Amino acid sequence: MLTAGRKGRDAMDATDRFVIKTALETLRAAGGTGVTKKALLDQIDLAAGAPTTDEQREAAFSLIRDRGWMTYYYEPVWHSQRWTLTERGLTALEGM
Amino acid sequence: MELEPKERIDAWGADLPEKVRWDCYDLCRGLSWPKGVIDQLEAIGIKDDRLPRRTAWYNFLARMRKADAARRIDRIAQSVAEAQAVADRHGIKAAVFVETLKTLAIDKAMGGDDKAATQLASAAAAIWDRAQREEELRLKNAAQATKDAALALAREKFEAAEKRLERVAEIADAARGGKVDPATVADEIDRILGRKK
């Protein structure tokens, strides 16, 4: 599973790619409404199969965010951050 | 690209019906091995030689966790569709309201509670219905107030016209004696009718 500080393609194995793909599919399913960070981290944890550490979940989350595959907006009623898939994210998902 | 290997046919749980597999996962995932898990599995009806070994159980959990992630994605899609259907069924046009419905439904589906997601969407629709009825009542009241004001104005106009008529009749009576100059009578009538200041 992903750890902080490991970068590039070599840092990811099949499980990592599966986890990232599942996270991106979740974002795609949520469409313009998006999901909360907590829900996405839970989803990453589930997709990994075995329970993950906070650091591993954050590393996967950062990877998706830093590559510009998702972005956030403030939900107007509760003012919470919700993450949605970007165009780049969709392209990446289609390539997976 | 297939990222995950397929499940082995001889893996523990592979031969169980879909519903039983999910029951095993949902009821046992938070329990300690072996006591809690074995007790719960026996309560479900899996006994003796059908019970898993430790490694087989954790492999089963790992597979089911991945399947759970996929199930949540399906639930999100269903919840969004359900929220949209509720909004359409109740004629909800407000974009923020529809988005809020979807947000609630997605959050509940992500928590694994799709029943609550539907209930929330229905509750929101009921609130919307009530808001609509209150708005209709407010508009009806406003329309009634406008009608009352128009009626009062019409009455005022009618009373003023009656007063003018009475005044003209008085002048006509006074003019009958022939003592009043016709030009003065005409001026007076013009003043009453508002044609002259």
HADDOCK unambig.tbl for C-alpha pairs under 7 A between the chains (distance, minus, plus):
assign (segid A and resid 14 and name CA) (segid B and resid 3 and name CA) 5.70 0.50 0.50
assign (segid A and resid 18 and name CA) (segid B and resid 3 and name CA) 5.85 0.50 0.50
assign (segid A and resid 18 and name CA) (segid B and resid 4 and name CA) 6.98 0.50 0.50
assign (segid A and resid 26 and name CA) (segid B and resid 73 and name CA) 5.37 0.50 0.50
assign (segid A and resid 29 and name CA) (segid B and resid 73 and name CA) 6.23 0.50 0.50
assign (segid A and resid 29 and name CA) (segid B and resid 76 and name CA) 6.20 0.50 0.50
assign (segid A and resid 29 and name CA) (segid B and resid 77 and name CA) 5.59 0.50 0.50
assign (segid A and resid 30 and name CA) (segid B and resid 76 and name CA) 6.19 0.50 0.50
assign (segid A and resid 30 and name CA) (segid B and resid 77 and name CA) 6.92 0.50 0.50
assign (segid A and resid 33 and name CA) (segid B and resid 99 and name CA) 6.76 0.50 0.50
assign (segid A and resid 33 and name CA) (segid B and resid 102 and name CA) 6.87 0.50 0.50
assign (segid A and resid 33 and name CA) (segid B and resid 103 and name CA) 6.14 0.50 0.50
assign (segid A and resid 39 and name CA) (segid B and resid 110 and name CA) 6.27 0.50 0.50
assign (segid A and resid 43 and name CA) (segid B and resid 69 and name CA) 5.86 0.50 0.50
assign (segid A and resid 46 and name CA) (segid B and resid 65 and name CA) 4.98 0.50 0.50
assign (segid A and resid 46 and name CA) (segid B and resid 66 and name CA) 5.71 0.50 0.50
assign (segid A and resid 46 and name CA) (segid B and resid 68 and name CA) 6.93 0.50 0.50
assign (segid A and resid 46 and name CA) (segid B and resid 69 and name CA) 5.63 0.50 0.50
assign (segid A and resid 47 and name CA) (segid B and resid 65 and name CA) 6.33 0.50 0.50
assign (segid A and resid 47 and name CA) (segid B and resid 66 and name CA) 4.51 0.50 0.50
assign (segid A and resid 47 and name CA) (segid B and resid 69 and name CA) 5.54 0.50 0.50
assign (segid A and resid 48 and name CA) (segid B and resid 66 and name CA) 6.79 0.50 0.50
assign (segid A and resid 49 and name CA) (segid B and resid 62 and name CA) 4.09 0.50 0.50
assign (segid A and resid 49 and name CA) (segid B and resid 63 and name CA) 6.30 0.50 0.50
assign (segid A and resid 49 and name CA) (segid B and resid 65 and name CA) 5.29 0.50 0.50
assign (segid A and resid 49 and name CA) (segid B and resid 66 and name CA) 5.48 0.50 0.50
assign (segid A and resid 50 and name CA) (segid B and resid 62 and name CA) 5.58 0.50 0.50
assign (segid A and resid 96 and name CA) (segid B and resid 1 and name CA) 6.56 0.50 0.50
